[in-house]
Amino acid sequence: MAIFKQKMLWLGIVVVMVALVAFGAAMMGSVLGTKPKELPVALVMLDQAVELPAGGKLAAGEMMKGRLTENTQLPIVWEIVGSEEEARAGHDKHKYYGALVLPADLSSGLLSLSSPNPKPAVVTIIANEGMNTQAATVVKQVLSQVMKGVSLELSNQMIGQLGQQTGQIPAGAAASLLAPITIQEEIVHPVGVNNASGNAPGLLTQIIWIGSLITGMILFITNGKALMAGANRWTVMVSQTAAGLVIVGAAAGFLLWMASSWYGMELAHAVDTWLFLWLTGSVFFLLQSALLNWIGLPSMGILVLLMFFSMPVLNMAPEFLSQTTQDWIYSWTPLRFAASGLREVMYFGGLDSVSSNASVLWTIGGAFLALLLASGVKKTKTNPEKLGTVGVASNMVN
């Protein structure tokens, strides 16, 4: 029982609990209980109303538009656009997770169902997989379910009306009346083969973060040994920066080669993806090295926590996250800008498709480059304790 009298035991228990709280919040707090909400979707209403034989008009498109936009239970925010081309352009610009196209012949197609030559209208559901596979799948499933419900409702109404008018339903129209609307599904900006269901950008971001962190740590320790040997501090800082950027560039190329050759990942824009991944790794290296140079080894705790807090949100659409997670993690973590930028490069047409994410990364990289070089003016303490710490770290690496 003497072990229970040791303060170290109780201190260790406290440390374990604190670690569980921190990493539990990082790994579970951001994602548990998430659900889609306010997913932006384009609605293209092209339907032209038609005259009914008995008088009045059939405007099925307007009826469906009203049903859809007034349904507050759908996790969708509708944006009415004037043409299918406009909706597709919005997909290319990362504005929509999907679209619903109500064609110009929707009402006339429904009216034709009572004729000997029925021509059911085709409603198109577009899913923008490149934006986020999970969100696009939700949009596709929700819209498909809603349209099937509307189709069934129209089928029952038209069968009832036609039966009352004629007492019988023509054989040619019977099959079409059971499914008055044909649903056509289309995927734009597909994620490709072996891309982890569209999660490849997030995975690559995590791996290059770890690679750049190892690079930064090795160069930090190497620089410490060089400074102890009397090297010029400015020369060491410049050498550290240049060597890190070159190593990260090579690591980014090797990572993509490994993903493609070993695991069959489809890369439609391999060179552009490598260049952006190099930018991503360079920004990570500059951030990590600046903190290491100014704070020292304790900064590793900050960097590890930053990675664990960022990992759960990299592959999730922001509309799935709680407002707290969006404000306190998603809005600022550099890993998010890297993963989003990679998604644009990989699935939307290469570097020409990158939006503001690249600008944010360049800004972060420039700021931390300045901080890293500024550490050249930092005075080196040469007391025995400091030298001992660097020496221990060096021995661990060697």
N, C-alpha and C positions, 0 to 999 in steps of 0.2 A: 504493500500500500504506500510505500515511500514515494512512488512515482507521482502520486496525486498531490504530494506536497511541493513538487517542483514547479516554480513559476513558469518555466519554459513550456511545460505541458499546456497550461491554461493560455499562455500567450499564443502557442501554436494553434489551439482551438479557435481563438479569436481571429487569427490570421486566415485560417481555413474558411471561417464563416464570411469574412470580408471578401475573400477571393470568390466564394460562391455567389455572393450578392452581386459583385461587380461583373463577373463573367456571365451569370444568369441574366442580368439586365442586358448585357451586350448581345447574348445569343438568343434569348427568348423574349425579352421585353418588347423588342421592336416588331416581332412577327406574330406572336401568339394572339389569336383573336382578330386577326386582320380580315377585312372583307372589302370587296370592291364597292366603290361609290363615286358618283359623278364622273364616269368615264366619258370623255368627249367622243361623240359619234356623229357623223354627217347624215342628214336625211335629205334625199333628193326626191322631190315630189313633182313628177312630170305628167301625171295623169290628166287627160282631157275628159271632161264630163260628156255624156252622150244622152240623147233624147230617148225616152222610153216609149214603146208603142202605145201604151195607154195614157200617155201624157206625163209631164214631169221630167226630171233628169236623174241620171245615175252618176254620182260623183264618188266612186269608191276610194279614190286616192285621198280626197279631203277627209272622208270619214276615217280612214286609217291614220292619217296624219294627226287628226284630233285625238284618236284613241291613244296613240303613242306618246304624244307630247303632254297629254294630261295625266298619264299614268305615273304617279309619284313613287310607285313601288319599284320601278326599274332603276338599276344602278347606273343610269345613263344620263348625260347631259346632251340634249340634241342641239345641233347647229344646222339650221336650214340653209341649204346651198342651192343655187339655181340650175346646176347641170352636173352630169356625171363626171365631166372633165374637171370641173372645179373640185369635186370630192376627191378625185384621184390625185390632183395636184396637192391637196391638203395632206393626203397620205404620204406623198413624197417629201413634204416639209415637216413631217413628224407631228402633225396637228391632231390626227384622229386615230383611234384604235380600230375603227371600222366604219362602215357606211351601209345604209339601206336605200336601195334605188327602187322607187315605185314608177314603173314605166308609163309612157304616154298612152299605151293601149290597154291599161289595166281595166278601166270601166267597159270599154268596148269588148274586151275579151270576156269579161263576166257576162255581158249581155248576149254574147254569141253562144253561150252554153245551152241556151234553150233552142238553138237552131240545129239543123241536121249536120252542120259542119262546125262544131265547137273549136275554139282556139283559146285555151286557157292562157292567161297572162303570166309572164315570168317575172318574179320579184327577185332581185339580186341582193345578196348579203355579201359584203366585202369585209374581210378580216385582215388587218395590217399586222402581220406576224412579226415583222422586224421591230416594231415599236416595243412590244412585249408579248411574248407568246401566251403567257397566262391571261393577260388582260384581253388579248385578241380572241382567245378561246372562250372566255366568259361572254364577250360581245356576240360572238357567233352563236353560242348556245342560247343566250337570252333572246336574240332576234329571231332565231329559228323557232323557238318555242312560242313566242308571241305570234308570229305569222301563221304557224300551224293552228293556233287557237282562233285567229281571225278567219282563216280558211274554213275551219270546221263550222264556225258561226254562220258564215256566208252560205256554206253548203246546206245547212239546215233550213235557212230562210228561203233559199231559192227552190229547194225541193218542195217545201211547203207551198210556196206561191204557185209554182208550176203545176203541182198536183191539184190545187184548187181551181186553176183556170182550165185545165184540159182533162182532168180526171185520170190522166196517165202521163208517164214520162217517156219520151222517145228513147229507144235503146241506144242510139248514137250519143245522146247527151247524158245518159245515166252515169257512165264512168267518169266523165269530166265534172259532173256535179258533185261527186264524192270528194274531189280535190280541185276546187275551182281556181286555186292559185298554185303555180309551180314555183318552188323555192330553189334558186340556183346559188350555190356558195362559191366564193372565189377568195383565194389568198394572194395578197400582194406583199412584196418584199419578204419572201420566204427565207427562213433561217438556214436552210441547207442541211446536208447530211452530217451526222455526228457532231452537231453543235450543242449537245446537251440540252435539247429542246429550247434553244434560244438563249441558254444561260452561259454560253461560251465567253462572251465579253466579261462577265463578272468573274469567271474562273481565271481567265488570263490576267485580269487586273490583280487578283489576289496573289497569283503566283509571281508576277513581276514585282509586286510589293515586297514579297519575301526575298526574292533574288536581289533586289536593290538594297534591302536592309542588310543582307549578309555582305554584299559588296561594300556598303558604307562602313559596316563594323570592322571588316578586315583592313580597310584603308585607314580608318581612325586609329586602330592599334599600330599599324605600320608607321603612320605619321608620328605617333608618340615616340616610337623607337628612334625615328630619324631626328626628331627634335632633341631627344636626350643625347644623341650623338653629335649635336651641335649644328645641324642643318639650319639654313635660313628659313624663318617661319613663313614668309611670303612665298618663297619658292615651293615649300611643302604644300601650302594651301592650293596654289595653282596646279601643282602636280596631282594632288588629291582629286581636284575637280575634273581635270582632263582625263585622268585614268578611269575615274568612275563613269564618266559619260561614254567612254569607249567600251568599257566592260559591259555596261548596261545595254548598249546597242547590240553587241555580240550576243548577249544573253537573250534579248528580245527575238533576234533572228533564230537562235537555236530553239527557243520555246515554240515558235510557230512551226519550224521544221519538225520538231518532235510531235506536235499536235497533229500535223498533217500526215507525216510519214508513219508514225507509230500507231496513231489512233484514228486515222482516216477522216480528220476534220476537214470539211469542205471550206475552202477559202476562195471566194470569188474575186477578192482584191488583195492578193497576198502581199504585194510590195507596199501598197498603201497601209495595210494593216500593220506591217512591220514598222513603217515609219512612225505611225501614230503610237504603237506600243513602245517604240524607242523614246518618243517624247514623254509618254506616261512614266516609263521607268526612270528617265532622267529627272523629271519633276520629283518623283518619290525619293531618288537618291539625294538630290539637293536638299530636300526638306529634312530627310533623316540625318544627313551629314551635318547640316547646320545645327540641329539640336544636339547631336553628339559632340560637336566641337565647342559649343557654348555651355552645355549642361554636363556633358560627360556620360558615363555609363548609366546613371539614373534615368536618362532620357529613354532608355530602352523600354521602361515600364509604360511611358506615355505612348510610344510607338506601337507596342503590342496591344494596348487597350484601344488605340485608335483603329487598328486593324479589326479587332474582334467586334467593336461597336459598328463598324462599317459593313462587315461581311453580310449580315442578314438583309440589308436593304439594297444591295447592288443589283440583284436580279428581280426586284419587285417594282411594279409600277407605283409611282407615288400615290396614286388614288387608292391603293390598297392599305396604305400606312395610316396610322393615327396622326392627328394633327400635331401631337407632341413629338412624335418621331420625325415628322417632316420638318418641324421647326428646329429641333435640337440636334438632329443627326444628319438627315438627308440633305438639308439645305446647304451645308457647309463642308461636309467631308470631301477631301480631294479624291478619294477613291470613287465616289459617285460620278464625278465629272469625267474621270478616266473611263469607267465602264460605259457611261452613256455615249461618250465620244467614240469608243470602240464599236459600240452597237451601230452607230451611224455609219462608220467607215465600212464595217463588215456587211451590213444588210441594206444600205441605201445608196451605194454607188461610189464608195471610196472617199478620198479626202475632199472631193468637191461637195460632199453631202454633210460635212461636219458643220455644226452650228456653233453656238457660243461656247460650247464645252472646251474647244481648243483654245479660245482666247483666255478662258479662266485658267487653264493649265499653264499657258505661257506666262500669265501674270504671277501665278503661284511660283513657278520655276524661277522667274526673274527676281522675285522678292527674296527667295531663299538662297539664290546664287549670291546676291548682295550680302546676305547675312553670313554665308559661308566664307566668302572672301574677307568680310570685315573681321572674322575671327582671327585674321592674321595680325591684328593689332592687339589682341588679347595677350596680357602678360602671362608667361608660364611660371607657375609656382614649382620650385624645385626642392620642396621639403621632402624628407625621407618618406613620409607616409604617401605622398602623391606618386613619387617614383616607384614605391613598392606596389601601389595599385596597378600602375601601368605595366610593371614587370610581371605581376601575376597574370594579368590579362594576356600579355604577350606569350607567356609560357603555355597558357591554355590553348592559344591558337597554334603554337608550334607543336 
